[in-house]
Amino acid sequence: MPKAYVRLLPFLGPWAMLAGFGLYLRAAWPELPARVADHFSAGGAANGWSSRGNFAGFALGITLLICVALTSAGMRAAAQRPAGSYIGFCAIFYAATGFLIGTHVATIAANLHHHGLSFLPGLEYAAPAGLAGLGLGFLAARAAGRPEATGAAGG
């Protein structure tokens, strides 16, 4: 595989997370109420609702938009920036996607199980996802032979 493509491999992870969320949403769809609580107070009580179709469209749409925007920016970063910037970008991409999907999954769970939502539910997904992106970005930069990632001098 050409080294240029190795740097793009970490960008597949957030797309896989989006696909997994789509499958989860599809599996939960028959059980979701027609009116979905989609906004919660700081105390976890539902205070905003929409139809399940609007919720699904927003959840998938905003996550898709973030994935498209960050993939586009990441491809430019992979080609033009030092490895440190690229590695950090991978971590941010994974953390942002993990946070969004974590929040969407928690919202679905709150509606399925009729309970409130904890404060910032996506954080429990963002941290491990960000660490995964950091590690994958480092490995991809190293495999692609970026001097900044391998510790070699020059550039």
C-alpha positions as CSV (number, residue, x, y, z in Angstrom):
1,M,0.0,0.0,0.0
2,P,1.4,3.4,-0.9
3,K,2.5,5.5,2.1
4,A,0.2,8.3,1.2
5,Y,-2.8,6.0,1.7
6,V,-1.4,4.8,5.1
7,R,-2.0,8.3,6.5
8,L,-5.6,8.1,5.5
9,L,-6.4,4.8,7.2
10,P,-7.1,6.5,10.7
11,F,-9.9,8.5,9.0
12,L,-11.9,5.3,8.5
13,G,-12.5,4.8,12.2
14,P,-15.0,7.7,12.7
15,W,-16.8,6.5,9.5
16,A,-17.1,3.1,11.1
17,M,-18.4,4.6,14.3
18,L,-21.1,6.5,12.2
19,A,-22.0,3.2,10.4
20,G,-22.3,1.4,13.8
21,F,-24.5,4.2,15.1
22,G,-26.7,3.9,12.1
23,L,-27.1,0.2,12.8
24,Y,-27.8,0.8,16.4
25,L,-30.5,3.4,15.5
26,R,-32.0,1.0,13.0
27,A,-32.2,-1.7,15.7
28,A,-33.7,0.7,18.2
29,W,-36.1,2.3,15.8
30,P,-39.2,0.0,16.4
31,E,-38.9,0.7,20.2
32,L,-38.4,4.5,20.0
33,P,-41.5,6.4,20.8
34,A,-43.1,8.6,18.1
35,R,-42.2,11.7,20.2
36,V,-38.5,11.5,21.3
37,A,-37.1,13.6,24.1
38,D,-34.0,15.1,22.5
39,H,-33.1,18.0,24.8
40,F,-32.4,17.7,28.5
41,S,-31.9,20.1,31.4
42,A,-28.7,20.2,33.4
43,G,-30.5,18.0,35.9
44,G,-31.2,15.4,33.3
45,A,-35.0,16.0,32.9
46,A,-36.4,16.1,29.3
47,N,-37.4,19.6,28.3
48,G,-37.5,19.3,24.4
49,W,-39.0,16.9,22.0
50,S,-39.2,16.1,18.3
51,S,-40.5,13.3,16.1
52,R,-38.2,10.3,16.0
53,G,-37.7,10.9,12.3
54,N,-36.5,14.5,13.0
55,F,-34.2,13.2,15.8
56,A,-32.7,10.5,13.5
57,G,-32.2,12.9,10.6
58,F,-30.5,15.4,12.9
59,A,-28.4,12.8,14.7
60,L,-27.2,11.2,11.5
61,G,-27.0,14.5,9.5
62,I,-24.8,16.4,12.0
63,T,-22.5,13.4,12.6
64,L,-22.2,12.9,8.8
65,L,-21.5,16.6,8.3
66,I,-18.7,16.5,11.0
67,C,-17.2,13.4,9.4
68,V,-17.2,15.0,5.9
69,A,-15.7,18.2,7.2
70,L,-13.0,16.6,9.4
71,T,-12.1,14.0,6.7
72,S,-11.6,16.8,4.2
73,A,-9.5,18.9,6.6
74,G,-7.6,15.8,7.8
75,M,-6.7,14.8,4.3
76,R,-5.2,18.2,3.8
77,A,-3.4,18.0,7.2
78,A,-2.0,14.6,6.2
79,A,-0.5,16.0,3.1
80,Q,0.7,19.4,4.3
81,R,1.4,19.4,8.1
82,P,4.0,18.0,10.3
83,A,3.2,14.6,11.9
84,G,2.5,16.2,15.3
85,S,-0.4,18.3,13.8
86,Y,-1.7,15.2,11.9
87,I,-1.6,13.0,15.1
88,G,-3.4,15.7,17.1
89,F,-6.0,16.1,14.3
90,C,-6.7,12.3,14.4
91,A,-7.3,12.5,18.1
92,I,-9.7,15.5,17.8
93,F,-11.5,13.8,14.9
94,Y,-12.1,10.6,17.0
95,A,-13.0,12.5,20.1
96,A,-15.5,14.8,18.3
97,T,-17.2,11.8,16.6
98,G,-17.2,9.8,19.8
99,F,-18.7,12.7,21.7
100,L,-21.5,13.2,19.1
101,I,-22.3,9.5,18.8
102,G,-22.1,9.0,22.6
103,T,-24.6,11.8,23.1
104,H,-27.0,10.3,20.5
105,V,-26.7,6.8,22.0
106,A,-27.4,8.2,25.5
107,T,-30.4,10.1,24.1
108,I,-31.8,6.9,22.5
109,A,-31.2,5.0,25.7
110,A,-33.0,7.6,27.8
111,N,-36.0,7.3,25.5
112,L,-36.0,3.5,25.4
113,H,-35.6,3.1,29.2
114,H,-37.6,6.2,30.2
115,H,-35.0,7.8,32.4
116,G,-33.2,11.1,32.4
117,L,-29.9,11.9,30.9
118,S,-26.6,12.4,32.8
119,F,-24.7,15.6,32.3
120,L,-22.6,15.5,29.1
121,P,-23.1,11.9,28.3
122,G,-20.9,11.9,25.3
123,L,-17.7,12.4,27.4
124,E,-17.5,8.8,28.3
125,Y,-17.2,8.0,24.6
126,A,-15.0,11.0,23.6
127,A,-12.0,10.2,25.8
128,P,-11.4,6.6,24.6
129,A,-12.2,7.5,21.1
130,G,-9.7,10.4,21.2
131,L,-7.0,8.1,22.6
132,A,-7.7,5.6,19.8
133,G,-7.3,8.4,17.3
134,L,-4.1,9.6,18.9
135,G,-2.6,6.1,18.7
136,L,-3.8,5.4,15.2
137,G,-2.6,8.8,14.0
138,F,0.8,8.2,15.5
139,L,1.1,4.7,14.0
140,A,0.0,5.9,10.6
141,A,2.4,8.9,10.6
142,R,5.2,6.5,11.7
143,A,4.3,3.9,9.0
144,A,4.2,6.6,6.4
145,G,7.8,7.6,7.3
146,R,7.1,11.1,8.6
147,P,10.3,12.2,10.2
148,E,8.5,14.1,13.0
149,A,6.8,10.9,14.1
150,T,9.9,8.7,14.0
151,G,12.3,11.0,15.8
152,A,14.6,11.2,12.7
153,A,16.3,14.5,12.0
154,G,15.7,16.4,8.8
155,G,12.6,17.5,7.0
